[in-house]
Amino acid sequence: MNFTRWSARLPGTQRRAAARTETAVSPDRRGEGSVPAARAEQPAEDTPAVPAVDELPARDVLDRVPALVALLHGPDHRLAYVNDAYATAFGTRTTGAPAREALPELAELGLLPLLDQVLRSGKPRTLKSRKAVDGRSYTFTCTPVTEGGDRDGGVLVFATDVTDHAEAAERLRASERRQRETAVTLQRSLLPQELEQPDDLRIAATYQPGGTEAAVGGDWYDVITLGGGRTALVIGDVMGRGVRAAAVMGQLRTAVRAYARLDLPPHEVLQLLDGLATEIDANQIATCVYAVHDPNEGRLVYASAGHLPILVRDESGSVSRADEPTGPPLGTGGWMHASGSIALGPGATAVLYTDGLVERRDEDLDEGIAALERALSGATGTPQVVCDRLVRSAGVTADHDDDVAVLVLQHPARTGHESDLFRNAALELLGGVEAAPRARAFASGVLTSWRFPVELHDLGVLATSELVANSLQHGTPPMRLRLRRTDRRLIVEVTDGDDHLPRRRRAEPGDESGRGIAIVATIASGWGSRRTPGGGKAVWCEFVLPKG
């Protein structure tokens, strides 16, 4: 075949390279500002002239290039030529047959529609890094060629072996996947491996890492049982991504658990966290909301440091926001946080979440929260079902660009036999010598009516007697005794008007007092004390009920 009759329409880069080559070797341009070759400042008189590109035999050039070359002719892409490199890679080919028969490897790669497009448009097209049947990867460039001005002349297929590049890219992608898996594992290890399940609440949570890169975020949550039937719930978000954000998140979560054991009001916990966040990294912004649920109050007491509002759905389906009070993010310093409260009665569902669930680049944040309210108003079922429905309604997928953490808690409305397992009884304690005997008689009657075993009945009466005696001796009015049972435990609690918290100490043999708390700590499964919001304190102990 006469290759001199063909004219290839090279891509722009190839045209420029050819032009540079022609300029470099053209005799009439030599010496015009060009740099002579090393050790050849002046060509010899008898040096033979370098042939121009147009004079080079095209077939010899194509046969010698390491790239794979095939020339196809006509609308059905009949094979006109393949070079030696192509034959070495895929075997010898018979010319004259259509490409679908003569070059089946191109058909398997889906290259035939691209040939039609190149022939129709007259413009080059490139198919990058495709793995062929020989196991190697190639980048195919299809360039239209003309014969005597005929635009339907043919297509020159030029395939460059990019196997090394493709394998390096795949190794890089595999390394990034491993790094991301490691980062996500680190992030999840800093979150609760198993949520605590309080007696009075049903809780579920989900965490969805954002994006596909290795840098995870700093979203976190936790559930902490405080004793005496109370539960702390916390969710936070450390801004930024990567190991630093995860490290700060881990330190804040650990600190929250430590502060929660002090049984402080929510705003005091945030006050302590604020100072700690400044010490950890003054440039790292973190938001947090800390809430405490007390089944005796039927409310959720909370404090927020720049975090999104808690949403509560009541039994009728109406949703309300816990908007106030909200302070600045943690680490700002100088701000006095305050606690607020929102009703959480039987049948209610509360949702704590991070901004990844509601914030979108093209949407106002309030619109995202309003959409979440609408989704919550129609979400029923178990906490895990509600959690999954909210995530789906927000359009969160595996390639979501931000981390998402959601914590859902429900206060079940109990009826029938289940309601008999959750009981409350209270007695106002009046000062005088008759207060202690009256409290013991009250506790004995209540525990008998709750049908507790004799041993547990006696332990409960003894604990009541010691706690009441301690309050009468060291506390001030008003005093109150509260007995509470759940399906898992018995709780005895005494409140009074003095805010001095008792502590367990070793009583000397000659001491006439100081043994009450020690006795309670010995016979009960757990005990504790806390200051009450209106001034005063509450001292409690609890007994785990026997199973069955």
Salt bridges, closest charged atoms under 4 A:
GLU32 OE1 - ARG29 NE 3.26
ASP63 OD2 - ARG59 NE 3.81
ASP76 OD2 - ARG78 NE 2.85
GLU105 OE1 - ARG93 NH2 2.69
ASP116 OD1 - HIS77 NE2 2.60
GLU147 OE2 - ARG5 NH1 2.02
GLU147 OE1 - HIS73 NE2 3.73
ASP161 OD2 - ARG136 NE 2.65
GLU170 OE1 - ARG173 NH2 2.90
GLU170 OE2 - ARG177 NH2 3.18
GLU196 OE2 - ARG257 NH2 2.88
ASP199 OD1 - ARG488 NH1 3.32
ASP199 OD2 - ARG489 NE 2.62
ASP200 OD1 - ARG484 NH2 2.13
GLU213 OE2 - ARG241 NE 3.23
ASP222 OD2 - ARG253 NE 3.14
ASP222 OD2 - ARG257 NH1 2.79
ASP263 OD1 - ARG230 NH1 2.40
ASP281 OD2 - ARG244 NE 3.44
ASP294 OD2 - ARG230 NE 3.75
ASP294 OD2 - ARG530 NH2 3.81
GLU373 OE2 - ARG321 NE 2.65
ASP401 OD2 - ARG361 NE 3.26
ASP403 OD1 - ARG241 NH1 3.41
GLU418 OE2 - ARG414 NE 3.67
ASP420 OD1 - ARG423 NH2 3.27
GLU428 OE2 - ARG480 NE 2.84
ASP458 OD1 - HIS457 ND1 3.13
ASP487 OD1 - ARG488 NE 3.94
GLU493 OE1 - ARG482 NH1 3.49
GLU493 OE2 - ARG530 NH1 3.21
ASP496 OD1 - LYS537 NZ 2.94
ASP498 OD2 - LYS537 NZ 3.83
GLU542 OE2 - ARG489 NH1 3.39
